[in-house]
Amino acid sequence: MNRKRFTTALIAAMLVGVICLGAVACKKKPAPTESTPETSELTTTTTTTMATTTLTEYTGPLTNTVEINWNETQLESPVVYYCKVTRGEFLNVREGPNTTYRKVGTLTRGQSVKIVARCNGGWVKTEDGFYVSETYLQTTMPD
């Protein structure tokens, strides 16, 4: 309840500030008298610059540049598997078939991935050329 009162008080204070600023800005300036020399007005302009972010667009699958020094058995045709990690957890996608290789991405529960080869130690190769542990994959969508 205190948060709601604080927010209401903050909004009210901001509105009062805006009204006061408007009243000052709208106040008429007195007409110059004959004894006053020519007057000039000073105008101040404030420019706000916002930072922009440029996102790189990728097309097609990423390429893996790690040299293959392990055995792979190619499948006759790609097979779709689904990630079966616990809800809220991720399956790491790696450059090679071992946890010592660099992580290049993650899969979430139920996300599909096409497998094109099997490797030593229970790892599989994705169609993009990266690797995931087969322990966390299944052929049906998890519940």
N, C-alpha and C positions, 0 to 999 in steps of 0.2 A: 504494500500500500504506500509506503514511504517513497518508493521509486516513482510511482504514478504522480504523487504530489510534487515531487522534485521536477519531473518532466513538465507538468502543467505550469509550475512557477517559472521554469526556464523559458517556456514558450511565451508566457505572458510578458516576461521581462524583455524578450526579443521584440515583441510587438510594440511595446512602449518605446523602445529604442528606435525602431523604424518610424514610428509616428513622430517622435521628436526630431529626427533627422529630416523628415519630410517637411515639417513646419519651418525649420531653419532654412531649408533650401527654397521654400516657396515665399519666404518673407520678401516683401517688396523693398527695393533699395530706394532711398529718397532721391528725388530729382536733383541734379546738381544745381547749385545756386549760381547767380551771375558772378559772384566774387570767386567761385571755385574755378581754378584752371581746368583745362581739359583732363578728363580722367580716363583711365583704361582699366579693363578687368583682366585678372590673371586666371587662367583656366588650367587646372591640373588634370592630367589624364593618367589613369593607372591601367597598365596592360598586364594581364595575368597569362602566363604561358604554362600550359599543361604538358607534362612529359608524355610522349607517345611510345607505344611498344610495337615493334614490327615482328610479326610471327612468321617463321619460315614455313612454307608449305612443302610437304614431301609428297611425291607421287610414286606409286609402286612400292614394293617391299624394300625394307632396309637391306643393306648388303653386309655380310660378315666377312671380315678380312683376316680372321685367325687361320693359321695354317693347320690343316687337319693332320694329326699324328695318332689317330685312334682308328679302330675298326668300326665300320658302319655297314649294316645290311639294308640295302634298299628294299622298300616294299613294292609290290607289283603295281599298286595304285595308292594314292593318298587316302588316309583314313581319318575321319573326323572324330576327335575325342573332346570331352568336356572336363573342365577343371573341377575337382571335387574337394578343394580346400574348405576349411571351416569358414562359416560366415564371418566376414570382416577381416579375413586373412588373405594373403596373396601368394601366388606361385611365381617364383623368380624364373625369368627367362634369361639364359646365359649364352655367352659366346662359344662355349665348349661344353662337353658332357661331364661336368664335375663342378662342385661348389667353389673350386679354386679359380674358375674362369669369371671374368667380369660380368656383372649383372647388366643387362641391356633393357629390361622391361619387366612387367609383371602381368599375370593373368588373375582374374577374379573368379569367384565361385560361379560355375555355370557357363563361363566364357568358352567358346569353341576354338579349337586349334587343329589345323591339318598336319598330320604326321606323315613324313615321307621315308624315314629310315629309323632303324633301331641301332643303338650303340651299346658298348660294354657297360656294365654296372647299372642297368635299369634306366638309362637315359634314352630319349628319343629326339630326333631332329625334326624341326618344323619346316613347312614349305618355304619359309623365309630364310632358312639356313641357320637358325638358332636352336638351342637345346633346352628341354625341360625334363624333370624327373617323371618317369612313367608312373611312379607310386601315387601321384596326385591326379591321375587322369582316369577317366572311365568312358565307356562307349555310349552311355545314356546320360541325359541331362539329370543332374542331382536334384533331389527334392528341395 
